[in-house]
Amino acid sequence: MTARARTRTLSVAAATAALAAVTAAAPAHAAAPAHSAPPAALYTPPSDPGAQAQILDLLRHRQLKDAAGVLAMTLTPQAVWFNGGGTPADVQKSVQATVASAARRHALPVLALYNIPGRDCAQYSAGGAADTADYEAWIDAVRAGIGDRPADVILEPDSLALLPSDCGMDDAQGTRTAERYDQIHYAVDALEPLAGTKVYLDAGHSGWHNVNDIVPRLIAGGVGDATGFFLNISNYRSDAELAWYGKLVSSCLSYVSAGGDAAACPNQYWPTADAQNWLDANVTTAPSAMKHFVTDTSRNGQGPWTPPAGVYSAPQDWCNPPGRGTGARPTLATGDPLQDAKLWVKIPGQSDGQCTRGTAGPDDPERGYQDPAAGAWFPQQALELERNADPNPLP
């Protein structure tokens, strides 16, 4: 054997050992227990084929640390997205396969449902069901697929924070926005009563709508009949900022349910001490009786990106921002009585879309090349996320 061959053999062996160590440390694919009990962990679905290809490419180039990092990222519990497409029977079968796979591993699946008519205001992730009847049939299929198995449902990201009325897609009577509220409420009524299902509605994030604006939207969407709401899907706001915003939203929902006016609630722009004094004086509901929330920590380890001042007419700070990192690992033990979980809902490594930041494009001027389409694997960003992770995802 030549020296070069021996070196290559040792490199492959080292890579195998490194990846095996990461795999052994990941809890996601443990054998299913013999008894029936509430899920003890969050579910990890099969990884994106693009991630698998990137890991192999990194191994071929002997970049073992990065290969192990991307692998660790893919072995972290993440949501399973259902974006529409196929017949109701196809949807039911796909959802059923996911919840059954999770049940075999004694794990809780997180299902991100993303098929609302007029999705994403016909922008990067345009699509969705054709109309209300089509959407309701799709939700019925999801319900049948879940059955009596446990599942947490992230119901339609951007559906309430980005209404048809927000993007010029509505008529003067607000018909499409009213339909949107009805569609969301239909889904809540269909899914929340299932034995093991918790449904969370879209509340955007702390850098988008203020509390006084998002609370009426949540109420109109049926949050009163849901477990609660979700924050920061596909975004980058910090954990502390989200926890405070979530507390303010939950408290305002409680205040309104007791007859108060959402306009009177403190929002995230109030001085913290003033807001807390208001909560102490006006909200006496026990946390167990309030609406709870979950947050997406998949890419917020470095917090939000601050675009360079005066450079871009439309910086798109949410769209594949540079230098970000994965955040807190998913957990059902947050230590916050109002926060049910920290989750990885957005799949880290999947592109937000082709970001031009107000330029003629097609290149992303922050990167000097064209970003992949929304949902496609983005190898360069995947490396950024694993290298800049806080906390570091490696054992």
Residue, then its C-alpha position, 0 to 999 in steps of 0.5 A: m500500500t502506498a503512503r498516499a493510499r494509507t493516508r486516505t484509508l486513515s482519513v476515511a477511518a477517522a471520518t467514520a469514527a467522528l461521524a459515528a461518535v456524533t451519531a451515537a450522541a444523538p438521541a433521535h433514533a433510539a429503539a422504540p420502547a415496549h410500553s405506551a407512554p407520553p413521548a419523552a423526546l422530539y422527533t427527528p425526521p430523515s434528513d434533506p437529501g442535499a444535506q446527505a450529499q453535502i456531508l459526503d462531499l465534505l468527507r471526500h475533501r477530508q473536512l471532517k469537522d464540518a462533516a460532523g457538524v452538518l451531520a449533527m445538525t441533521l440529527t437534531p429534532q426538526a419539524v416535518w413540513f407539509n406544503g400541500g400537493g397530492t390528493p387528500a389520500d396522499v396527504q393522509k398517508s404521508v402524515q400517518a407515516t410521520v406520526a407512526s414513525a415518531a410513535r415507534r421511537h417514542a418521540l413527539p413529531v412537530l408538523a408544520l402545515y403550510n398550505i393556506p390559500g394565498r400563501d406568502c402573499a404570492q412571494y418566495s413560497a407562493g402556492g397553497a390550496a386553491d380555495t377554502a373547500d380545497y383547504e378544508a379537505w386537506i385539513d380533514a386529511v391531515r386530521a385523519g392522518i394524525g388520528d389518536r397519536p401525539a403531534d404538535v402542529i405549527l399551523e400555517p406560518d405567516s398566515l396571521a402575521l401576513l394577511p391578504s390585507d397586508c399585501g394588497m390581495d384583498d378587496a375593499q370589503g376584506t373578503r379574503t382576510a375574513e376567509r383567512y380567519d375562517q380557514i385557520h379557525y376551521a383547522v383549529d376546530a378540526l385538529e385541536p380536539l384530537a387526543g394527543t394534538k396541540v395546535y399553535l397559531d402564527a404570531g410572527h415575531s418580536g421584530w414584526h407586529n406589536v402586541n396590540d396588533i397581533v393579539p386581535r389577529l390571533i383571536a380572530g383566527g381562533v386561538g381561544d380554541a387552540t393550545g397557543f401560538f408560535l413565534n420566530i418561524s424561519n427568523y432570527r430573533s433572540d431567545a430572551e426577546l422572544a420569551w418576553y414578547g411571548k409573555l406579553v402576547s399571552s398576557c394580553l390574550s388573557y386580559v382580553s378574554a376577561g373583557g379588556d381591550a388589546a389596545a391597552c396592553p403593553n407591547q414590546y416597545w414599552p420599558t420593561a419595568d413599566a410593562q411588568n408593572w402593568l401585567d402585575a396590576n391587570v393579569t392575575t390568571a395562572p400561567s397554566a390557564m393562559k395561552h402557551f407558545v413555542t419558539d423556533t430556535s433553528r437559526n437564531g444563535q447569533g440573533p438577527w442580522t443588521p444590514p449595512a446602513g444605506v446600502y440596500s433599498a430593501p435589505q431583506d434581513w430575513c432572507n438568507p442573512p449572512g453569518r447566522g448560526t443555529g440556536a438552542r437545541p429543541t427541548l420540551a423543558t424550557g423552564d418557562p411556564l408559558q413556553d411549551a418548547k423550543l423547536w427547530v421548525k425551519i430546517p437549517g440549511q434550507s434556503d429562504g429564497q433568491c434574495t436580491r435586497g432591492t438590486a436588479g439581481p439575480d445575485d445576492p449582493e451580500r454573497g456575490y452569487q445567486d441563492p438557491a430557491a426557497g426550500a432548496w438545500f443551501p450548502q454555504q449557509a449550512l456551513e455558516l449555521e453549523r460553524n456559528a452555532d450558539p450553543n455549538p451543536l457538536p457533543 
